[in-house]
Amino acid sequence: MGNTSSMLTQYDIEEVQQHCNGACETILPFPPFLALIADEISQQEIVSLYQRFCQLDRNVGGFITAEEFLSVPEFAVNPLSQRLLRMLDTLNFKEFVAFLSAFSPRASLQQKIEFIFKVYDSDCNGKVTFSDMMAILRDLTGQFISEKQREQVLAHVLEESGYTKDAALSMSDFMKILDNSDLKMEVEVPVD
Amino acid sequence: MGGWPSCFGLREEGKLWRSKSKSGDSNRKPPKKQSKPRRNGVQFAEEDDGDGIGDGEALEMATTGTLKPSSSELDLDRPNIEDYLPSGSSIQQEPHGKLRLLGFTPNGFAFPQPRFARYFADLDRGRRRHCRRLVHAMLQVESAGALELEYILVSVVVFRSCVSLSHFVSFESCLEANAILGIGWVIFLSSYIPVHFLLKGHEKLRKKLERFLVELICSFFVASWTGVVKYHGPRPSMRPNQVFVANHTSMIDFIILEQMTAFSVIMQKHAGWVGLLQSTILESVGCIWFNRTESKDREIVARKLREHVQGADNPLLIFPEGTCVNNHYTVMFKKGAFELGCSVCPVAIKYNKIFVDAFWNSRKQSFTKHLLQLMTSWAVVCDVWYLEPQNLKPGETPIEFAERVREIISARAGLKKVPWDGYLKHSRPSPKHRERKQQSFAESVLRRLEEK
């Protein structure tokens, strides 16, 4: 256990950092200087994340499968776990860190909103439609609320934000809606 | 300990250090760590010149006041300091003896750097980490409880490591540990077998002797890992209607507690040599077996527990977490121990992680490997606190009682509480947890809808 950090060289850590920042940059449709403001994930955090990655990677294949993710109890009881698993299958370490960068306390609100958008956009066509949102709501509420009530809720939500039921929301719409909200999507990586 | 020189001395002489260092420290700006152990850090480093035994003059040098750490003291908590140590030869070329190693730039204090650096530079990665931990141990006060023992221990450890070559340490300590254990087993078996068979008629005497022998073999186990255990609080007494609960980190918890008092314990039946031990020796102190996978088992076990507690047998020790946890957290306590209608005496155990990580990850290592790892580590240092017996308060459910006792244990040992069931280590959470989340979300959504 104590030797895992010795398998990660300085070169590896820097490569992961670059990959992580690169992944953030390509998606953000913002001018380059904003990418500089987005804070890098620190090297200590990468070492801690690597230890965690190795713990999760039971069969030591270099990547984490969906099964291994489900072995984390908090993940397994999350109602959105199946959706997340679709984004998460067979992640290697670089992708793992890039995935988790949205949860860093230093990640910008844009990165977090973008992550949420990717979760909502189940068919990956760049737009979130009414049916996408219904599917999410179905996952979140289960059998405790009827289909009709779900439709009502969604129609209300869209109305409040000024969209009609048939609107297909794009990334920028999402940003506009959630821009001044307080998203507490943070995971602290223990650094010892 | 009579032969040890004064600088490795026991508590009384330790006070001598502290008073002397106080005079030197008053004009220093306070560093992050306590300044008094830092003196010792200099001193021990001074002594690492191969003979392992300190000289009186080193003590004087350290305390004659010319030692002033510079403002650019390296924070020894920073990791991998050894990686940046230059090799022995380059330090030797350093003309003015500026010590960058420990960050001290003492005025006119010639530190014997070459030997110190060579000691570090020669060792392989793993040993370096242990040495780093050793240095940390000297400069940090992790747990005030075992601190004096740590001084003794550190001196033992430095002596051992200096006497043997670097690659030999793990081999030699394993050999040593096994030798101690072997002697222990010989003594134990040669006494236990006659007692067990010959004293069949004299139950009371036999039980007493067997209890003593079990405590003895556990002490040998603990000695074989160079265990330094500090017990706080009143020792358990042999009374009916009491049960002991403790947090669980590894199977050695049981051995450490058993060394002091011959508890009976409830445990899962293992395979292999551990199972053999369980069925022969632990039977004599009266143990209850259960099987985690059998659900019907629970009622039988509950009945056995109740019977045991009401009898005047050995006090019963239960680990309500049900599984090994990594000694930073406590998971949910199972309510079985708290429904017996007797008083519950909490015991808190905390291992000092600097010396060894005592957590037994039963999925990763077998118990034998775990024991070997413990034997080849520097030491097993832990604190055991026997806490005040608790009773079920009127109007309290057993689950609340369990939570309250968990709070007491976690507070004493400095562990964080986590609301997870320990058995999740072995199986997936049931779907009802997810449904509960869905339900609460659905309710909040409906509430908002109705407000409109």
Interface residues (C-beta under 8 A of the other chain):
Chain A: M1 G2 N3 S6 L70 S71 P73 A76 V77 N78 P79 S81 L137 L140 T141 G142 Q143 F144 I145 Q149 Q152 V153 H156
Chain B: R125 G126 R129 D357 N361 W420 L424 R428 P429 H433 R434 E435 K437 Q438 Q439 F441 A442 E443 V445 L446 R448 L449 K452
